[in-house]
């Protein structure tokens, strides 16, 4: 069965949109291949944002004048800052360039040379960013976390040329992105010993 990804049109002059478009196609492909996505960090981010909003809402719910609501305002400001900083920490320090965390052991085992169970992959973190020196180059790399000892094997950064996967109007060629991604991913899976 052939994968038909989403039809995406972006502003091709925006680096964030170039990255987002390719990330989105790869994300759809991984879900199509039945990868189990680990959403724990995303769920934590959502929880902290909701708690930050709730701590702000408390200040609006209690409508007393300033000297009487001093402790409520203090509570709101302190907890808003705490929850917002926790969100920032997850977004920038723990996730950073990661756009997908997940695994499909059957898919990965198809392309591996060493099918040894002690090197079974527990989780894969998919990283991406735009190249700082050449903004038309999309970089992708992976962190393979092994099942036995939680050892992390980092792959090298591979390139996808954005000029070959987007047309002049900003439409993405889904099949070209998937073809490039699959060849890169297979090469990196074969290196795991």
ABEGO torsion letter per residue (X at the ends): XBBBBBBBBBBAABAAAAAAAAAAAAAAAAAAAGBBBBAAAAAAAAAAAAAAAAAAAAAAABABBAAAAAAAAAAAAAAAAAAAAAAAAAAAAAAEABABBEBBAAAAAAABABABAAABBABBBBBBBBBAABAABBBBBBBBBBAAAGBBBBBBBBBBBAAAABBAAGBBBAAAAAAAAAAAAAAAAAABX
